[in-house]
Amino acid sequence: MAFTLRQLQFFVSAAEEGSVSRAAMALSISQSSVTEAIKALEQDLGIILFERQARGLRITHRGNIFLRHAQQILSDVANARHAFQDEAEAEGGRLALGVTTLVAGYVLSDVLARFRRAHPRVELSVTEDTGEYLEHLLIGGELDVAVMLTSSIRDRQALHVETLVVSPYRLWLPLGHPLGQSEAITLDQLTSAPLIQLMVDEIEESMRALMEAMQVKPRIAYRTRSVEAVRSLVATGAGLAILPGMMYRPWSLEGDRIDIRDVSGDLPTVQVGLAWRRGTPLSAQARNFVKAAQRAMADL
């Protein structure tokens, strides 16, 4: 039996929320409806979409691949609804965007480049701030759309959230480090190594929770708010770092090489995407920006 758009919506919500109960609350439906939709999808596709854990759901590798397809299908359906609307208003006008600091350095430039090429007459204003403040601006109608860490959005009742990128945490280490020769690296192997902690956005909170859950507390050698400082410190052997894979670059500013490895265990993920106020139709400019973002992040 072919899957339905409703099943896709329930699956995407469960993936974004990380649990059946939170997905049901966000969708204002019963938990059993979400559970049944996921089971039907898994039977139809012949794959396991989620690993069931005590604290919620963890999306599988295949589930993450299907998540992108599901998001694209739902996006195409939404775009089809607007296909015959008057697009004259999109020729010019204004667009107020929000972006968090971490996302600005890794996602926004490509999205803006695509949007500006297609819509050069739209006047853009971009506000960079914390996720909490951007939520305030979105709910107050001062921003049209925000590009942010959707995994840390608090007021999901007031905002429409569309996650476009899910990036797992991975281990950054200098080239030639002994752990780089290991076939499988565990969290326990990191307890004796000096770690470098990035103090930005939800990264700090996620890493603190991860380290508190470890039986042996790791040694934090450096704390910094600069991603480039992390790269330089890792590349020169000052310590290791556990950071989202989307932030990884193989070289430091000084030209030293940085390696990256998977770590087995219950590591968090970072979700990046878009948010806008519920109950308010997107302007033509905002709809076109959403399309540009969807295309750009699909290539990440």
Secondary structure as GFF3:
##gff-version 3
##sequence-region A 1 300
A	DSSP	alpha_helix	5	17	.	.	.	ID=ss1
A	DSSP	alpha_helix	20	27	.	.	.	ID=ss2
A	DSSP	alpha_helix	31	45	.	.	.	ID=ss3
A	DSSP	beta_strand	50	53	.	.	.	ID=ss4
A	DSSP	beta_strand	56	59	.	.	.	ID=ss5
A	DSSP	alpha_helix	61	81	.	.	.	ID=ss6
A	DSSP	three_ten_helix	88	91	.	.	.	ID=ss7
A	DSSP	beta_strand	94	99	.	.	.	ID=ss8
A	DSSP	alpha_helix	101	103	.	.	.	ID=ss9
A	DSSP	pi_helix	104	108	.	.	.	ID=ss10
A	DSSP	alpha_helix	109	118	.	.	.	ID=ss11
A	DSSP	beta_strand	123	128	.	.	.	ID=ss12
A	DSSP	alpha_helix	131	139	.	.	.	ID=ss13
A	DSSP	beta_strand	145	149	.	.	.	ID=ss14
A	DSSP	three_ten_helix	150	152	.	.	.	ID=ss15
A	DSSP	beta_strand	159	174	.	.	.	ID=ss16
A	DSSP	three_ten_helix	178	181	.	.	.	ID=ss17
A	DSSP	beta_strand	185	186	.	.	.	ID=ss18
A	DSSP	three_ten_helix	187	190	.	.	.	ID=ss19
A	DSSP	beta_strand	194	198	.	.	.	ID=ss20
A	DSSP	alpha_helix	201	213	.	.	.	ID=ss21
A	DSSP	beta_strand	219	224	.	.	.	ID=ss22
A	DSSP	alpha_helix	227	235	.	.	.	ID=ss23
A	DSSP	beta_strand	241	244	.	.	.	ID=ss24
A	DSSP	three_ten_helix	245	247	.	.	.	ID=ss25
A	DSSP	beta_strand	258	261	.	.	.	ID=ss26
A	DSSP	beta_strand	263	264	.	.	.	ID=ss27
A	DSSP	beta_strand	269	277	.	.	.	ID=ss28
A	DSSP	alpha_helix	284	298	.	.	.	ID=ss29
###
